[in-house]
């Protein structure tokens, strides 16, 4: 077991029954899901640990994930909805109301587009999104990204910044709020989160989850932005992205799951 700084002990992790995890640059490595990372998901599943990806990713990605990956649910678009698989179908429960959230998305899109100028563009999967607006930030300077985020906040948008996108929406939810709702549906009370739940992330938009889940991990590529986080992960892996996730899976498996 290899971690930067103190490593979790088996006692730290022995009660974990649920693993919530970011996707981009946490499960994926340079945009790809490595075979050893996918195997780690199955190993956790087979050990009785329920996995819930919690991502800024689109509804289109989440539908594939709940149907093809060993997960119990997927929280998408930064908490806008939770998706589950029922047989050959994916069911989507919105944070508030589908019609309301779609209407807000259309209105927010109209307000955000003029702010992008010639330098930014919408994410390639915007057409697969049901509630938020995503702006591609890969290759852009940090100062330019933060300036655009400030302009979006100034028009009333909620903003979360990941390693790949600015995600923005109108609504009172985020990754943490929807995760808490999903845990309640799974029978986990607020007082039990510290014992039974773990989280893995890599970016600024994961800070609410680091504050919510005591048994939290960052993969190694989180190190450059630790100073930006009001809440930090408890443990950090030695390897980045999907290989760091494998380290975490091995630690949980060695601790025995449930």
N, C-alpha and C positions, 0 to 999 in steps of 0.2 A: 504494500500500500504506500503510495508516494503522494505527498501533499507539500505545498509551500507552507512552512511554519508548522504549528501543531496539527497533528492528524486526529481525526475523530477516533475514539475508541469503540470497540464493539458495544460497550454499554451505552455510549452516546446514541447509537443507531439501532439498537436491538428492538425498539418498539415501533419502528417505522412501518406503516402499512400503506401509505399513500405517497407517491412521488409526483410532484408537479414540476414541470420542466419547460423552459423556453425552448425554441426550436432553432432559429437562425443563429449560427455561430456558437450554439450550445450543443445541440444534437448534430447539426450539420457542420461540415468542415469544408470551407471554400465552396459552399453551396451544395455539397454532396453529402448524402448519408452513407458513411463508410460501413462496410459489412460488419466490422466488429462492434460498431455502435448499434446497428440494427439487432445484432445477436444479443447485445447487452439488454435491449428492451425486452426481448423474448425471455432471457434468463430471469429478469426481474419479474415478469409476468408469471413465469412458471414457478417462481418462489413465493407467489401469493402477494406481491406488492402491486397495487393498482396504480397505473400511470395515467396522468392527465397532462397532456401538453397545454400550455397556456401561452399564447402567442399573439403578436400583432398581425399574423398571417391571415389571409383571406378565407372566406367561407368555402371557396373552391378547394383550397388546400385542406381545410379541416374535414370536408366531406371525404376526400381520399383517405386522410389519416384515420378517421374513425372506422372506415370500412376495411382498411388494409393493414393497419398497425395493431399491435397488442395493447390497446389502450381502452379505458372505460369511458372516456369522454375527451373532447377537445374544446378548450375555450379559445375563441377566435376574435380577431379584430380588437384586441386589447380589452376584452371583457364585454363586448357588445352582445355576445350570445354564447351558449354552450351547445355543442353538437354531440349526439350519441347515435350509435348504429342500432337499428331495430330490424333484424333480418337483413334483407338486401337494401334497406332504405336508411337514409340518414335523417334524423329528426333534429330540428333546430329550435331551441327555446331562447327567445330574445330577453335582454335585460329588462326591457320595459314593454315595448309593443312593436311588432314588425312594421306596421304601417307608419307609426310615429317616427321610428328610427330611420326608415327609408326616406320619409319626407325631409327629415333633418339632414340626412346625408346629401340629398339633392340641393338643398338650400346652402349647405356649407360648401359643397363643391363649387357652386357659382361664386361664392365669396372668396374661396381660396385660389382659384385659377388665376385671377389677375395678379396675385402676389408672387407667382412663380417666375414671371419674367422669361428671359431666354435661357437662364442658367439651370433651372430645375424642371423636372418633368414628373408626371404621375408614375406611380409604380406600374410595372408591366401587368400586374394582376388586378388593377383597379376594377376592371369589368367583372371580376369575380367577387367583389366586395358588396356586402349588404347594408353596412351601417357607417363605415368610416371612409376617410380620404387618406390615401397613402402617397407620400412623395419620396422618390428615390434619392438617397443621399450618398450612395457609394461613389467615391472619388472626389467628393466635395470637401473643401476646407471646413474645419470645425467652426470657425468664426462665421462663415456664410450660412452654415446649417443653423447655428444658434440665432443668427439675425432673422432668418426666415421663420423659425419657431416663434420668436418674439412678435413678429408681424401677425402671425396666425392667432396667437394668444390675444393680441390687441383687438381683434375682431370678435372675440368671445369663444374661440375654439379651445377645447381641451387638447393638450399636446403631450405625446410620449415619443421619445427619441430612442430608437434601437440602433444596432450596428448597421442596419441597411435602409431604414425608413424613418421619416417623420410620419407618425400616425396621428391623425387629428379627427375630432368628432365633437358633436354637441350632446352632452349627457353627463350624468353624475356617477359614472362607473369607471372602473379601471381593472387591471388584472387581479388586484387583491380583492376588490369587492365581489367580483364574480366567483373567484376561487372560494371565498367564504361561503357564498350561496351554494356552490356545488358540494362543499364539504358538509354542509347541513343536510343536503339531500342524501349524502352517503352515510348519514348518521353520526357525523363527527361534530361534537359540541365545541364551542370556542375554547373552553378550558382544556380540551384534549388535543388541540392543534400542536402544542409544543411537544407532545409525546409521540404522536402517531404520524406526523406529516413532515416531509422534507421537500426542499425546492432547489432547483439548479437554474442559474441564469448567467448572463454575460454582459449586461448593458444597463444604460441609465434607466430605461423603462422598467427594469426589474427591481428597482429600489423599494417600491411598496411591498413586494413579495419578500424581500430580505427582512423588512421590518415586521412582517406578519408571521413568518415561519422561522422559528428559532434554529431548527436544524437545516440551515441553508448553506448552499455551496455556490461558489463561483468557479467557472472554468478559467484557466490561466490567462486567457486573452482579456479578462476583465481588469487586470492589474493597471493598465494605463489610465483607466477612468475611475479608480477607487476614490480619488479625491473629490469627484463630482457626486458621490453617493451619500445622501443623508443617512441611509441605512446600508450597512455592508454585509456581505456574506460572512458566515462564521468560519468557513473553511474554504481554501482555494487549492485547486488541483495543480499538479506540476505540469500537466499537458494541456494544450489548448483544445477548445471546441469539442468535437465528438470523441477524441481520445481522452480528454478530461472527463467526459461523461462516463466512459468505460471505467476509469479509476473510481468514480463515485459508485457505479453499479457494483463493482467488485467489493468495495467497502460495505455496502448494504448487504450483499450476499454473504459475506463473511460474518456479518453481525447476526445473520439468521432470519431476517425478515420477520414474518409473524409466525 
